[in-house]
Amino acid sequence: MHIDSLIIFENDDFVAVSKPSGLLTIPDRHDNELASLSGLLKKKYGQIFIVHRLDRDTSGLVLFAKNETTHKFLSQLFESREVEKYYLGLVNGELALPEGSVNAGIMEHPVQRGKMVTNAKGRPSLTDYKVEEAFGLYSLVRFRIHTGRTHQIRVHMKHLGHPIAVDELYGTATPVLLSAIKKKFRLGKFTEEERPLLQRLALHAWKLKFVDEKGETVELEAPLPKDMQAVLQQLRKHKKPQHN
C-alpha cells in the first residue's frame, strides 16, 4: 500500500490521511509495524505522533502530528472536545426520526471482551444523527460524535435498533448484496456466486473541523471510499418511488 495515495492534506505540523477499512491506525502487539497507518507514516517521515485513532474496520480521516508541540496541541483539542467529528454510515433499515441524538452511557460488555454496551452506569456518550437518504433496506446517515468512546456510533445505532450495515459485532456480518437491492437480479452465466458490493463495516470518518495553533479554521474531508459509493449508486438506482 502506497502511503502517498492516502494523504489528503499536510503542512509542516500535521498530516491528514484517509485510512482504508481493515488497516490498523497503530500496530497492536502482534502486528508488523508496516501493517499499520502510523508504521507507514513513520517510514515516510521518520517521526510521527499519534493524535487519535479509528477502529480497524472504520475507514476515513485520521490526523497525525509531525512534531511534539503540535501533538500536544491537537491531543488537547481532541480531549477537550474542540474538534468537530463527522462520520457517514449506512445503517440497516429506516429510522423512525430523520434526525436526533443518542445520549446513552457506554461501558465494556460484562462478558464479551472487546465489545461495548449502552448502560446508565457507562461513560457519558453523545451522538447526533441526521438521515441523508433513506432507501428502505438501508439508510445513509451522517453522524456527529461529541464524545469519543470505543465503538460509539456502532453501539448507539444498535441501541436505536438500526445497526451499521455489515457490523459483525453489533449487527450482522451479512454483506451488502446487489441481489437484495435489485429485484430482478440474475447471476451471470459463468458466475458461481454473487460478489458482495460491500463486505466490511459501512462506517466512514468523513470530516474534521478545528481551529489550529495559528487561530485558523481547518476543515478536512475524506471522500467516501469506492465500495461505499458503489453501494449508494445501486441504492439510488433501484430506489422505489415514494407514493404520497
PyMOL commands that set and color helices and strands:
alter all, ss='L'
color gray80, all
select helices_A, chain A and resi 3-6+33-35+37-45+68-79+152-159+178-181+226-237
alter helices_A, ss='H'
color red, helices_A
select strands_A, chain A and resi 7-10+14-19+49-50+59-65+84-92+99-103+106-108+116-118+126-134+138-145+203-211+217-221
alter strands_A, ss='S'
color yellow, strands_A
deselect
rebuild
show_as cartoon
